[in-house]
Amino acid sequence: MQCRQCGTEIADKALICFRCGTATSEPVRAPAPVGRGKARTIGLALLVLLLLALLAAWWFGLLPRDASAVGGVHPQAVGPAGAGPCEDSGQRAGSDCRPLGHS
């Protein structure tokens, strides 16, 4: 049998030409349609790069390491837990800072 692409003599049972790689017969099944695979791969690669960039920025100190520092208030600057703005003024916490003894 001869290759239909390059004319090389090939075996009768050959599936492809050993010289040019052309198939000797038509495929039984149609190839899978090429969908959004490439776009999805590029999107995933960009997402991974973004995450790596954020991790590197955090690691090298370009982003704050303490989650509470994101709001601009350090936890030690607020005082002990439960101490609100009314504690220092002698007023009841959680009650619009009214003086004690007044309802």
N, CA and C of each residue as an Amber inpcrd file, in Angstrom:
protein
   309
   0.8560000  -1.1670000   0.0000000   0.0000000   0.0000000   0.0000000
   0.9070000   1.2360000   0.0000000   0.4230000   2.2930000  -0.6260000
   1.1760000   3.5410000  -0.6730000   0.4460000   4.6130000   0.1470000
   1.2450000   5.4830000   0.7630000   0.6850000   6.6020000   1.5300000
   0.0100000   7.5580000   0.5650000  -1.1820000   8.0020000   0.9040000
  -1.9090000   8.9090000   0.0110000  -1.3670000  10.3330000   0.0730000
  -0.5430000  10.6310000   1.0860000   0.0200000  11.9770000   1.2180000
   1.3850000  12.1060000   0.5390000   2.3120000  11.1720000   0.8930000
   3.6750000  11.3180000   0.3780000   4.0690000  10.2460000  -0.6360000
   3.2650000   9.1960000  -0.7850000   3.5400000   8.1600000  -1.7770000
   4.5060000   7.0890000  -1.3240000   4.9350000   7.0930000  -0.0760000
   5.8580000   6.0900000   0.4500000   5.1630000   4.7370000   0.5340000
   5.8910000   3.6750000   0.2290000   5.3600000   2.3070000   0.3360000
   5.3070000   1.9410000   1.8130000   4.1080000   1.5960000   2.3120000
   3.9220000   1.2290000   3.7080000   3.2120000  -0.1190000   3.7870000
   3.2490000  -0.7440000   4.9590000   2.6210000  -2.0500000   5.1640000
   1.1170000  -1.9390000   4.9770000   0.4860000  -3.0350000   4.5590000
  -0.9560000  -3.0440000   4.3160000  -1.7680000  -2.8020000   5.5950000
  -1.2490000  -3.2130000   6.7440000  -1.9820000  -3.0580000   8.0000000
  -1.5560000  -1.8000000   8.7790000  -0.7570000  -0.9600000   8.1810000
  -0.2780000   0.2460000   8.8730000  -1.4350000   1.2060000   9.1240000
  -1.4200000   1.8240000  10.2930000  -2.4380000   2.8170000  10.6470000
  -2.0290000   4.2220000  10.2130000  -0.7170000   4.4670000  10.2450000
  -0.1940000   5.7550000   9.8120000   1.0570000   5.5360000   8.9720000
   1.3960000   6.5280000   8.1760000   2.6210000   6.4810000   7.3790000
   3.7990000   6.7550000   8.2970000   4.8180000   5.9130000   8.2460000
   5.9810000   6.0880000   9.1060000   6.8300000   7.2880000   8.7000000
   6.6450000   7.7780000   7.4940000   7.4580000   8.8860000   7.0050000
   6.8110000  10.2510000   7.3040000   5.5290000  10.4120000   6.9790000
   4.8910000  11.7280000   7.1450000   3.8600000  11.7650000   8.2610000
   3.4460000  10.6040000   8.7700000   2.5050000  10.5730000   9.8840000
   1.0410000  10.6710000   9.5000000   0.7320000  10.6420000   8.2100000
  -0.6560000  10.7270000   7.7590000  -1.3880000   9.4190000   8.0530000
  -2.6320000   9.5200000   8.5100000  -3.4380000   8.3310000   8.7780000
  -3.7640000   7.6210000   7.4670000  -3.8220000   6.2790000   7.5180000
  -4.1200000   5.5120000   6.3040000  -5.6090000   5.3420000   6.0780000
  -6.4280000   5.6330000   7.0880000  -7.8850000   5.5220000   6.9410000
  -8.5540000   6.6810000   7.6680000  -9.8310000   6.8500000   7.3930000
 -10.5980000   7.8990000   8.0600000 -10.8750000   7.4690000   9.5000000
 -10.9160000   8.4110000  10.4400000 -11.1960000   8.0400000  11.8270000
 -12.6070000   7.4940000  11.9830000 -12.7640000   6.5460000  12.9100000
 -14.0690000   5.9400000  13.1770000 -14.9720000   6.9530000  13.8780000
 -14.4240000   7.6970000  14.8150000 -15.1790000   8.7170000  15.5480000
 -14.6340000  10.0950000  15.2070000 -15.5050000  11.0570000  15.2540000
 -15.0710000  12.4400000  15.0270000 -14.2870000  12.9200000  16.2500000
 -13.2760000  13.7260000  16.0500000 -12.5310000  14.2420000  17.2050000
 -13.4180000  15.1160000  18.0870000 -13.0740000  15.1800000  19.3560000
 -13.8430000  15.9870000  20.3000000 -13.7790000  17.4460000  19.8900000
 -14.9050000  18.1510000  20.0010000 -14.9010000  19.5700000  19.6310000
 -14.0080000  20.3700000  20.5820000 -13.3120000  21.3110000  20.0140000
 -12.4520000  22.1680000  20.8090000 -13.3190000  23.3030000  21.3380000
 -13.5620000  23.2640000  22.6180000 -14.4400000  24.2620000  23.2290000
 -13.6490000  25.3870000  23.8450000 -14.0660000  25.7470000  25.0530000
 -13.4440000  26.8480000  25.7660000 -12.2600000  26.3750000  26.5800000
 -11.6850000  25.2730000  26.2480000 -10.5870000  24.7160000  27.0180000
  -9.4130000  25.6540000  27.1400000  -9.0430000  26.2960000  26.0550000
  -7.8900000  27.1920000  26.0840000  -8.1880000  28.4340000  26.9050000
  -9.3780000  28.9980000  26.7420000  -9.7460000  30.1800000  27.5220000
  -9.8180000  29.8440000  29.0070000 -10.3410000  28.6790000  29.3340000
 -10.4370000  28.2620000  30.7300000  -9.0410000  28.0510000  31.3160000
  -8.1380000  27.4830000  30.5230000  -6.7810000  27.2550000  30.9880000
  -6.0710000  28.5760000  31.2400000  -6.2570000  29.5320000  30.3560000
  -5.6250000  30.8410000  30.5310000  -6.1920000  31.5350000  31.7680000
  -7.4980000  31.4530000  31.9680000  -8.1180000  32.0570000  33.1410000
  -7.6130000  31.4390000  34.4330000  -7.4870000  30.1250000  34.4410000
  -6.9810000  29.4350000  35.6230000  -5.5300000  29.8150000  35.8850000
  -4.7380000  29.9100000  34.8370000  -3.3350000  30.3030000  34.9960000
  -3.2280000  31.7200000  35.5580000  -4.0640000  32.6370000  35.0830000
  -4.0480000  34.0050000  35.5990000  -4.4700000  34.0510000  37.0650000
  -5.4420000  33.2440000  37.4330000  -5.8850000  33.1950000  38.8250000
  -4.7670000  32.6880000  39.7290000  -4.0750000  31.6570000  39.2960000
  -2.9620000  31.1110000  40.0830000  -1.8500000  32.1540000  40.2150000
  -1.5470000  32.8570000  39.1360000  -0.5190000  33.8990000  39.1990000
  -0.9170000  35.0260000  40.1480000  -2.1840000  35.4130000  40.1290000
  -2.6630000  36.4480000  41.0310000  -2.5250000  36.0090000  42.4890000
  -2.9100000  34.7800000  42.7770000  -2.7910000  34.2690000  44.1400000
  -1.3320000  34.1940000  44.5760000  -0.4530000  33.7860000  43.6780000
   0.9690000  33.7430000  44.0110000   1.5280000  35.1460000  44.2480000
   1.0700000  36.1170000  43.4630000   1.5210000  37.4960000  43.6480000
   1.0520000  38.0360000  44.9990000  -0.1820000  37.7600000  45.3880000
  -0.6850000  38.1980000  46.6890000   0.0670000  37.5240000  47.8320000
   0.3500000  36.2450000  47.6720000   1.1070000  35.5230000  48.6900000
   2.5130000  36.1000000  48.8120000   3.1570000  36.3930000  47.6990000
   4.4990000  36.9810000  47.7290000   4.4670000  38.3640000  48.3660000
   3.4490000  39.1670000  48.0550000   3.3330000  40.4990000  48.6380000
   3.1380000  40.3990000  50.1480000   2.3410000  39.4540000  50.5820000
   2.1280000  39.2440000  52.0120000   3.4170000  38.7700000  52.6710000
   4.1080000  37.8400000  52.0390000   5.3210000  37.2480000  52.5990000
   6.4140000  38.3050000  52.7640000   6.5610000  39.1950000  51.7970000
   7.6170000  40.1950000  51.8450000   7.1880000  41.4840000  52.5510000
   6.0130000  41.4710000  53.1730000   5.6000000  42.5800000  54.0080000
   4.9160000  43.7250000  53.2820000   4.5200000  43.5250000  52.0450000
   3.8240000  44.5770000  51.3280000   2.3480000  44.6220000  51.7070000
   1.8290000  43.5430000  52.2690000   0.4600000  43.4800000  52.7820000
   0.5390000  43.2180000  54.2800000  -0.4290000  43.6970000  55.0710000
  -0.3870000  43.4620000  56.5210000  -0.5750000  41.9930000  56.8430000
   0.1650000  41.5150000  57.8300000   0.0620000  40.1080000  58.2370000
  -1.0730000  39.8930000  59.2300000  -1.4490000  40.9280000  59.9780000
  -2.4970000  40.8260000  60.9800000  -3.8220000  41.2620000  60.3570000
  -4.8110000  40.4050000  60.3990000  -6.0920000  40.7130000  59.7640000
  -6.7700000  41.9130000  60.4170000  -6.5340000  42.1360000  61.7170000
  -7.1680000  43.2740000  62.3800000  -6.5170000  44.5900000  61.9770000
  -5.3020000  44.5470000  61.4510000  -4.6230000  45.7700000  61.0280000
  -5.1890000  46.2970000  59.7170000  -5.9720000  45.4880000  59.0250000
  -6.5570000  45.9200000  57.7600000  -7.5150000  47.0790000  57.9960000
  -8.2580000  47.0590000  59.1070000  -9.1940000  48.1240000  59.4110000
  -8.5200000  49.3770000  59.9490000  -7.2470000  49.3100000  60.2260000
  -6.5160000  50.4760000  60.6950000  -6.4250000  50.5750000  62.2100000
  -7.0240000  49.6460000  62.9560000  -6.9890000  49.6840000  64.4110000
  -6.2970000  48.4230000  64.8900000  -5.2490000  48.6140000  65.6420000
  -4.5270000  47.4650000  66.1860000  -5.2690000  46.9950000  67.4320000
  -5.3640000  45.6730000  67.6740000  -6.1620000  45.1880000  68.8080000
  -5.6840000  45.7210000  70.1560000  -4.3950000  45.9670000  70.3450000
  -3.9040000  46.4640000  71.6160000  -4.2420000  47.9400000  71.8110000
  -4.5330000  48.6470000  70.7380000  -4.8760000  50.0710000  70.8460000
  -6.2870000  50.2540000  71.3830000  -7.1370000  49.2460000  71.2890000
  -8.5210000  49.3470000  71.7270000  -8.6250000  49.1400000  73.2260000
  -7.7930000  48.2960000  73.7860000  -7.8550000  48.0160000  75.2100000
  -8.3210000  46.5950000  75.4230000  -8.5430000  46.2350000  76.6900000
  -8.9660000  44.8680000  76.9790000 -10.3490000  44.5800000  76.4120000
 -10.6170000  43.3010000  76.1920000 -11.9080000  42.8980000  75.6230000
 -13.0340000  43.3060000  76.5500000 -14.0890000  43.8710000  75.9890000
 -15.2450000  44.2730000  76.7620000 -15.2060000  45.7160000  77.2140000
 -14.0320000  46.3290000  77.1580000 -13.9310000  47.7250000  77.5690000
 -14.3440000  48.5960000  76.4020000 -15.4310000  49.2750000  76.5510000
 -15.9200000  50.1410000  75.4990000 -15.6630000  51.5960000  75.8510000
 -16.1610000  52.5160000  75.0620000 -15.9310000  53.9360000  75.3240000
 -16.6260000  54.4170000  76.5960000 -17.6350000  53.6840000  77.0700000
 -18.3800000  54.1140000  78.2560000 -17.7000000  53.6860000  79.5490000
 -16.7760000  52.7290000  79.4920000 -16.1490000  52.2030000  80.7000000
 -15.3490000  53.2800000  81.4210000 -14.6820000  54.1480000  80.6660000
 -13.8250000  55.1560000  81.2810000 -14.6320000  56.3080000  81.8830000
 -15.8380000  56.5320000  81.3930000 -16.6030000  57.6950000  81.8360000
 -17.5820000  57.3760000  82.9510000 -17.5530000  56.1510000  83.4820000
 -18.4710000  55.7890000  84.5430000 -19.8780000  55.5530000  84.0430000
 -20.0480000  55.2690000  82.7890000 -21.3630000  55.0320000  82.2080000
 -21.5260000  53.5600000  81.8660000 -22.7580000  53.1530000  81.6940000
 -23.0970000  51.7610000  81.4210000 -22.7790000  51.4360000  79.9550000
 -21.9860000  50.3910000  79.7130000 -21.6290000  49.9920000  78.3550000
 -22.8410000  49.3900000  77.6680000 -23.0350000  49.7160000  76.4040000
 -24.1140000  49.1440000  75.6160000 -25.4400000  49.8360000  75.8210000
 -25.4750000  50.9130000  76.5570000 -26.7470000  51.6000000  76.8130000
 -26.6490000  53.0720000  76.4300000 -26.0840000  53.3330000  75.2830000
 -25.9250000  54.6940000  74.7910000 -25.1100000  55.5610000  75.7490000
 -24.2990000  54.9410000  76.5580000 -23.3600000  55.6330000  77.4660000
 -24.0600000  56.6000000  78.4130000 -25.1990000  56.1860000  78.9610000
 -25.8750000  57.0040000  79.9760000 -25.1630000  56.7940000  81.2960000
 -25.1610000  57.7650000  82.1520000 -24.5150000  57.5950000  83.4670000
 -25.1630000  56.4500000  84.2330000 -24.3860000  55.8000000  85.0900000
 -24.8980000  54.6990000  85.9110000 -25.9960000  55.2080000  86.8260000
 -26.9720000  54.3840000  87.0370000 -28.0770000  54.7460000  87.9260000
 -29.2280000  55.4110000  87.1620000 -29.0400000  55.7600000  85.8910000
 -30.0990000  56.3450000  85.0900000 -30.5340000  55.3340000  84.0420000
 -31.8410000  55.1290000  83.9170000 -32.3390000  54.1470000  82.9650000
 -32.8560000  54.7860000  81.7290000
